[in-house]
Amino acid sequence: MDNGATLGGFGLGIAYIAHREIKKGKLKGRKFVVLGIVCSLIGIVGSFLW
């Protein structure tokens, strides 16, 4: 496990917090949260494959 998995996990945590805040405040930006989750998952999976 290297930095990709660590940063990916951190990114997932931040995306979760952002999604919760967006939902609570009825704000825009959900697409960016989803994009952040996807990028974080790619980083995590990529760190285990390469």
PDB file of N, CA, C and O in Angstrom:
ATOM      1  N   MET A   1       0.856  -1.172   0.000  1.00  0.00           N
ATOM      2  CA  MET A   1       0.000   0.000   0.000  1.00  0.00           C
ATOM      3  C   MET A   1       0.905   1.239   0.000  1.00  0.00           C
ATOM      4  O   MET A   1       1.806   1.368   0.829  1.00  0.00           O
ATOM      5  N   ASP A   2       0.653   2.117  -0.918  1.00  0.00           N
ATOM      6  CA  ASP A   2       1.499   3.303  -1.034  1.00  0.00           C
ATOM      7  C   ASP A   2       0.670   4.578  -0.888  1.00  0.00           C
ATOM      8  O   ASP A   2      -0.450   4.561  -0.377  1.00  0.00           O
ATOM      9  N   ASN A   3       1.239   5.652  -1.340  1.00  0.00           N
ATOM     10  CA  ASN A   3       0.585   6.958  -1.182  1.00  0.00           C
ATOM     11  C   ASN A   3      -0.737   7.060  -1.924  1.00  0.00           C
ATOM     12  O   ASN A   3      -1.628   7.794  -1.496  1.00  0.00           O
ATOM     13  N   GLY A   4      -0.883   6.327  -3.045  1.00  0.00           N
ATOM     14  CA  GLY A   4      -2.135   6.389  -3.806  1.00  0.00           C
ATOM     15  C   GLY A   4      -3.321   5.917  -2.987  1.00  0.00           C
ATOM     16  O   GLY A   4      -4.391   6.525  -3.020  1.00  0.00           O
ATOM     17  N   ALA A   5      -3.127   4.832  -2.253  1.00  0.00           N
ATOM     18  CA  ALA A   5      -4.217   4.314  -1.425  1.00  0.00           C
ATOM     19  C   ALA A   5      -4.495   5.237  -0.248  1.00  0.00           C
ATOM     20  O   ALA A   5      -5.651   5.439   0.125  1.00  0.00           O
ATOM     21  N   THR A   6      -3.455   5.791   0.332  1.00  0.00           N
ATOM     22  CA  THR A   6      -3.628   6.703   1.462  1.00  0.00           C
ATOM     23  C   THR A   6      -4.365   7.965   1.032  1.00  0.00           C
ATOM     24  O   THR A   6      -5.334   8.377   1.669  1.00  0.00           O
ATOM     25  N   LEU A   7      -3.900   8.568  -0.046  1.00  0.00           N
ATOM     26  CA  LEU A   7      -4.558   9.786  -0.534  1.00  0.00           C
ATOM     27  C   LEU A   7      -5.959   9.494  -1.054  1.00  0.00           C
ATOM     28  O   LEU A   7      -6.857  10.323  -0.911  1.00  0.00           O
ATOM     29  N   GLY A   8      -6.156   8.320  -1.658  1.00  0.00           N
ATOM     30  CA  GLY A   8      -7.484   7.936  -2.125  1.00  0.00           C
ATOM     31  C   GLY A   8      -8.468   7.804  -0.978  1.00  0.00           C
ATOM     32  O   GLY A   8      -9.610   8.252  -1.080  1.00  0.00           O
ATOM     33  N   GLY A   9      -8.028   7.186   0.118  1.00  0.00           N
ATOM     34  CA  GLY A   9      -8.880   7.067   1.297  1.00  0.00           C
ATOM     35  C   GLY A   9      -9.203   8.420   1.898  1.00  0.00           C
ATOM     36  O   GLY A   9     -10.334   8.676   2.312  1.00  0.00           O
ATOM     37  N   PHE A  10      -8.202   9.282   1.941  1.00  0.00           N
ATOM     38  CA  PHE A  10      -8.422  10.637   2.431  1.00  0.00           C
ATOM     39  C   PHE A  10      -9.421  11.370   1.532  1.00  0.00           C
ATOM     40  O   PHE A  10     -10.298  12.081   2.023  1.00  0.00           O
ATOM     41  N   GLY A  11      -9.286  11.195   0.217  1.00  0.00           N
ATOM     42  CA  GLY A  11     -10.206  11.825  -0.736  1.00  0.00           C
ATOM     43  C   GLY A  11     -11.635  11.341  -0.567  1.00  0.00           C
ATOM     44  O   GLY A  11     -12.581  12.122  -0.677  1.00  0.00           O
ATOM     45  N   LEU A  12     -11.791  10.046  -0.298  1.00  0.00           N
ATOM     46  CA  LEU A  12     -13.138   9.512  -0.067  1.00  0.00           C
ATOM     47  C   LEU A  12     -13.763  10.127   1.180  1.00  0.00           C
ATOM     48  O   LEU A  12     -14.954  10.434   1.200  1.00  0.00           O
ATOM     49  N   GLY A  13     -12.960  10.301   2.210  1.00  0.00           N
ATOM     50  CA  GLY A  13     -13.468  10.923   3.430  1.00  0.00           C
ATOM     51  C   GLY A  13     -13.906  12.354   3.202  1.00  0.00           C
ATOM     52  O   GLY A  13     -14.966  12.769   3.670  1.00  0.00           O
ATOM     53  N   ILE A  14     -13.092  13.107   2.483  1.00  0.00           N
ATOM     54  CA  ILE A  14     -13.431  14.500   2.176  1.00  0.00           C
ATOM     55  C   ILE A  14     -14.675  14.568   1.286  1.00  0.00           C
ATOM     56  O   ILE A  14     -15.530  15.433   1.479  1.00  0.00           O
ATOM     57  N   ALA A  15     -14.776  13.658   0.313  1.00  0.00           N
ATOM     58  CA  ALA A  15     -15.946  13.635  -0.572  1.00  0.00           C
ATOM     59  C   ALA A  15     -17.217  13.332   0.217  1.00  0.00           C
ATOM     60  O   ALA A  15     -18.276  13.900  -0.052  1.00  0.00           O
ATOM     61  N   TYR A  16     -17.102  12.441   1.186  1.00  0.00           N
ATOM     62  CA  TYR A  16     -18.263  12.112   2.020  1.00  0.00           C
ATOM     63  C   TYR A  16     -18.720  13.339   2.812  1.00  0.00           C
ATOM     64  O   TYR A  16     -19.912  13.639   2.870  1.00  0.00           O
ATOM     65  N   ILE A  17     -17.777  14.033   3.412  1.00  0.00           N
ATOM     66  CA  ILE A  17     -18.116  15.233   4.185  1.00  0.00           C
ATOM     67  C   ILE A  17     -18.726  16.295   3.277  1.00  0.00           C
ATOM     68  O   ILE A  17     -19.710  16.938   3.643  1.00  0.00           O
ATOM     69  N   ALA A  18     -18.139  16.480   2.084  1.00  0.00           N
ATOM     70  CA  ALA A  18     -18.663  17.476   1.147  1.00  0.00           C
ATOM     71  C   ALA A  18     -20.077  17.116   0.699  1.00  0.00           C
ATOM     72  O   ALA A  18     -20.940  17.988   0.606  1.00  0.00           O
ATOM     73  N   HIS A  19     -20.315  15.843   0.424  1.00  0.00           N
ATOM     74  CA  HIS A  19     -21.645  15.411  -0.004  1.00  0.00           C
ATOM     75  C   HIS A  19     -22.679  15.674   1.087  1.00  0.00           C
ATOM     76  O   HIS A  19     -23.792  16.117   0.807  1.00  0.00           O
ATOM     77  N   ARG A  20     -22.302  15.399   2.321  1.00  0.00           N
ATOM     78  CA  ARG A  20     -23.202  15.638   3.448  1.00  0.00           C
ATOM     79  C   ARG A  20     -23.531  17.118   3.593  1.00  0.00           C
ATOM     80  O   ARG A  20     -24.681  17.478   3.844  1.00  0.00           O
ATOM     81  N   GLU A  21     -22.525  17.977   3.437  1.00  0.00           N
ATOM     82  CA  GLU A  21     -22.749  19.422   3.548  1.00  0.00           C
ATOM     83  C   GLU A  21     -23.599  19.946   2.386  1.00  0.00           C
ATOM     84  O   GLU A  21     -24.461  20.802   2.585  1.00  0.00           O
ATOM     85  N   ILE A  22     -23.361  19.440   1.187  1.00  0.00           N
ATOM     86  CA  ILE A  22     -24.144  19.866   0.021  1.00  0.00           C
ATOM     87  C   ILE A  22     -25.605  19.465   0.195  1.00  0.00           C
ATOM     88  O   ILE A  22     -26.516  20.242  -0.088  1.00  0.00           O
ATOM     89  N   LYS A  23     -25.807  18.241   0.666  1.00  0.00           N
ATOM     90  CA  LYS A  23     -27.171  17.749   0.856  1.00  0.00           C
ATOM     91  C   LYS A  23     -27.895  18.532   1.947  1.00  0.00           C
ATOM     92  O   LYS A  23     -29.076  18.850   1.806  1.00  0.00           O
ATOM     93  N   LYS A  24     -27.196  18.840   3.020  1.00  0.00           N
ATOM     94  CA  LYS A  24     -27.796  19.559   4.147  1.00  0.00           C
ATOM     95  C   LYS A  24     -28.177  20.988   3.755  1.00  0.00           C
ATOM     96  O   LYS A  24     -29.224  21.490   4.164  1.00  0.00           O
ATOM     97  N   GLY A  25     -27.331  21.635   2.970  1.00  0.00           N
ATOM     98  CA  GLY A  25     -27.570  23.023   2.612  1.00  0.00           C
ATOM     99  C   GLY A  25     -28.247  23.220   1.274  1.00  0.00           C
ATOM    100  O   GLY A  25     -28.441  24.352   0.830  1.00  0.00           O
ATOM    101  N   LYS A  26     -28.612  22.108   0.622  1.00  0.00           N
ATOM    102  CA  LYS A  26     -29.241  22.158  -0.704  1.00  0.00           C
ATOM    103  C   LYS A  26     -28.414  23.022  -1.659  1.00  0.00           C
ATOM    104  O   LYS A  26     -28.940  23.908  -2.333  1.00  0.00           O
ATOM    105  N   LEU A  27     -27.115  22.745  -1.700  1.00  0.00           N
ATOM    106  CA  LEU A  27     -26.189  23.488  -2.540  1.00  0.00           C
ATOM    107  C   LEU A  27     -25.891  22.722  -3.817  1.00  0.00           C
ATOM    108  O   LEU A  27     -26.219  21.542  -3.942  1.00  0.00           O
ATOM    109  N   LYS A  28     -25.267  23.405  -4.760  1.00  0.00           N
ATOM    110  CA  LYS A  28     -24.842  22.758  -5.998  1.00  0.00           C
ATOM    111  C   LYS A  28     -23.445  22.181  -5.797  1.00  0.00           C
ATOM    112  O   LYS A  28     -22.730  22.573  -4.874  1.00  0.00           O
ATOM    113  N   GLY A  29     -23.062  21.250  -6.663  1.00  0.00           N
ATOM    114  CA  GLY A  29     -21.713  20.710  -6.608  1.00  0.00           C
ATOM    115  C   GLY A  29     -21.669  19.205  -6.466  1.00  0.00           C
ATOM    116  O   GLY A  29     -20.598  18.635  -6.257  1.00  0.00           O
ATOM    117  N   ARG A  30     -22.814  18.551  -6.576  1.00  0.00           N
ATOM    118  CA  ARG A  30     -22.859  17.101  -6.406  1.00  0.00           C
ATOM    119  C   ARG A  30     -22.006  16.392  -7.454  1.00  0.00           C
ATOM    120  O   ARG A  30     -21.401  15.362  -7.158  1.00  0.00           O
ATOM    121  N   LYS A  31     -21.949  16.924  -8.667  1.00  0.00           N
ATOM    122  CA  LYS A  31     -21.156  16.298  -9.727  1.00  0.00           C
ATOM    123  C   LYS A  31     -19.677  16.282  -9.370  1.00  0.00           C
ATOM    124  O   LYS A  31     -18.972  15.327  -9.697  1.00  0.00           O
ATOM    125  N   PHE A  32     -19.200  17.327  -8.702  1.00  0.00           N
ATOM    126  CA  PHE A  32     -17.804  17.372  -8.297  1.00  0.00           C
ATOM    127  C   PHE A  32     -17.520  16.352  -7.192  1.00  0.00           C
ATOM    128  O   PHE A  32     -16.431  15.781  -7.136  1.00  0.00           O
ATOM    129  N   VAL A  33     -18.489  16.130  -6.327  1.00  0.00           N
ATOM    130  CA  VAL A  33     -18.323  15.121  -5.284  1.00  0.00           C
ATOM    131  C   VAL A  33     -18.215  13.741  -5.916  1.00  0.00           C
ATOM    132  O   VAL A  33     -17.352  12.947  -5.538  1.00  0.00           O
ATOM    133  N   VAL A  34     -19.082  13.455  -6.871  1.00  0.00           N
ATOM    134  CA  VAL A  34     -19.035  12.163  -7.558  1.00  0.00           C
ATOM    135  C   VAL A  34     -17.714  12.008  -8.307  1.00  0.00           C
ATOM    136  O   VAL A  34     -17.117  10.932  -8.283  1.00  0.00           O
ATOM    137  N   LEU A  35     -17.257  13.050  -8.961  1.00  0.00           N
ATOM    138  CA  LEU A  35     -15.977  13.007  -9.654  1.00  0.00           C
ATOM    139  C   LEU A  35     -14.833  12.749  -8.674  1.00  0.00           C
ATOM    140  O   LEU A  35     -13.917  11.987  -8.982  1.00  0.00           O
ATOM    141  N   GLY A  36     -14.877  13.366  -7.517  1.00  0.00           N
ATOM    142  CA  GLY A  36     -13.864  13.134  -6.491  1.00  0.00           C
ATOM    143  C   GLY A  36     -13.862  11.701  -5.996  1.00  0.00           C
ATOM    144  O   GLY A  36     -12.799  11.123  -5.772  1.00  0.00           O
ATOM    145  N   ILE A  37     -15.035  11.127  -5.823  1.00  0.00           N
ATOM    146  CA  ILE A  37     -15.139   9.736  -5.389  1.00  0.00           C
ATOM    147  C   ILE A  37     -14.558   8.808  -6.444  1.00  0.00           C
ATOM    148  O   ILE A  37     -13.810   7.886  -6.119  1.00  0.00           O
ATOM    149  N   VAL A  38     -14.896   9.044  -7.699  1.00  0.00           N
ATOM    150  CA  VAL A  38     -14.383   8.209  -8.786  1.00  0.00           C
ATOM    151  C   VAL A  38     -12.866   8.301  -8.861  1.00  0.00           C
ATOM    152  O   VAL A  38     -12.191   7.278  -8.976  1.00  0.00           O
ATOM    153  N   CYS A  39     -12.326   9.496  -8.798  1.00  0.00           N
ATOM    154  CA  CYS A  39     -10.872   9.667  -8.857  1.00  0.00           C
ATOM    155  C   CYS A  39     -10.185   9.010  -7.662  1.00  0.00           C
ATOM    156  O   CYS A  39      -9.111   8.427  -7.810  1.00  0.00           O
ATOM    157  N   SER A  40     -10.783   9.097  -6.505  1.00  0.00           N
ATOM    158  CA  SER A  40     -10.217   8.462  -5.322  1.00  0.00           C
ATOM    159  C   SER A  40     -10.216   6.944  -5.458  1.00  0.00           C
ATOM    160  O   SER A  40      -9.237   6.284  -5.110  1.00  0.00           O
ATOM    161  N   LEU A  41     -11.306   6.400  -5.961  1.00  0.00           N
ATOM    162  CA  LEU A  41     -11.368   4.955  -6.157  1.00  0.00           C
ATOM    163  C   LEU A  41     -10.355   4.485  -7.197  1.00  0.00           C
ATOM    164  O   LEU A  41      -9.751   3.424  -7.042  1.00  0.00           O
ATOM    165  N   ILE A  42     -10.171   5.266  -8.249  1.00  0.00           N
ATOM    166  CA  ILE A  42      -9.159   4.921  -9.252  1.00  0.00           C
ATOM    167  C   ILE A  42      -7.768   4.923  -8.614  1.00  0.00           C
ATOM    168  O   ILE A  42      -6.954   4.044  -8.899  1.00  0.00           O
ATOM    169  N   GLY A  43      -7.500   5.893  -7.765  1.00  0.00           N
ATOM    170  CA  GLY A  43      -6.219   5.953  -7.075  1.00  0.00           C
ATOM    171  C   GLY A  43      -5.992   4.770  -6.159  1.00  0.00           C
ATOM    172  O   GLY A  43      -4.891   4.221  -6.107  1.00  0.00           O
ATOM    173  N   ILE A  44      -7.034   4.372  -5.433  1.00  0.00           N
ATOM    174  CA  ILE A  44      -6.914   3.235  -4.518  1.00  0.00           C
ATOM    175  C   ILE A  44      -6.687   1.948  -5.295  1.00  0.00           C
ATOM    176  O   ILE A  44      -5.772   1.186  -4.986  1.00  0.00           O
ATOM    177  N   VAL A  45      -7.515   1.704  -6.302  1.00  0.00           N
ATOM    178  CA  VAL A  45      -7.399   0.463  -7.087  1.00  0.00           C
ATOM    179  C   VAL A  45      -6.070   0.458  -7.838  1.00  0.00           C
ATOM    180  O   VAL A  45      -5.393  -0.569  -7.893  1.00  0.00           O
ATOM    181  N   GLY A  46      -5.695   1.588  -8.410  1.00  0.00           N
ATOM    182  CA  GLY A  46      -4.446   1.681  -9.154  1.00  0.00           C
ATOM    183  C   GLY A  46      -3.227   1.417  -8.285  1.00  0.00           C
ATOM    184  O   GLY A  46      -2.240   0.860  -8.767  1.00  0.00           O
ATOM    185  N   SER A  47      -3.274   1.801  -7.024  1.00  0.00           N
ATOM    186  CA  SER A  47      -2.134   1.590  -6.135  1.00  0.00           C
ATOM    187  C   SER A  47      -1.938   0.104  -5.838  1.00  0.00           C
ATOM    188  O   SER A  47      -0.819  -0.327  -5.559  1.00  0.00           O
ATOM    189  N   PHE A  48      -2.997  -0.670  -5.893  1.00  0.00           N
ATOM    190  CA  PHE A  48      -2.871  -2.100  -5.651  1.00  0.00           C
ATOM    191  C   PHE A  48      -2.519  -2.886  -6.909  1.00  0.00           C
ATOM    192  O   PHE A  48      -1.953  -3.976  -6.831  1.00  0.00           O
ATOM    193  N   LEU A  49      -2.857  -2.324  -8.070  1.00  0.00           N
ATOM    194  CA  LEU A  49      -2.595  -3.031  -9.324  1.00  0.00           C
ATOM    195  C   LEU A  49      -1.191  -2.803  -9.871  1.00  0.00           C
ATOM    196  O   LEU A  49      -0.605  -3.700 -10.477  1.00  0.00           O
ATOM    197  N   TRP A  50      -0.644  -1.591  -9.656  1.00  0.00           N
ATOM    198  CA  TRP A  50       0.669  -1.291 -10.244  1.00  0.00           C
ATOM    199  C   TRP A  50       1.723  -1.279  -9.215  1.00  0.00           C
ATOM    200  O   TRP A  50       2.890  -1.044  -9.528  1.00  0.00           O
TER     201      TRP A  50
END
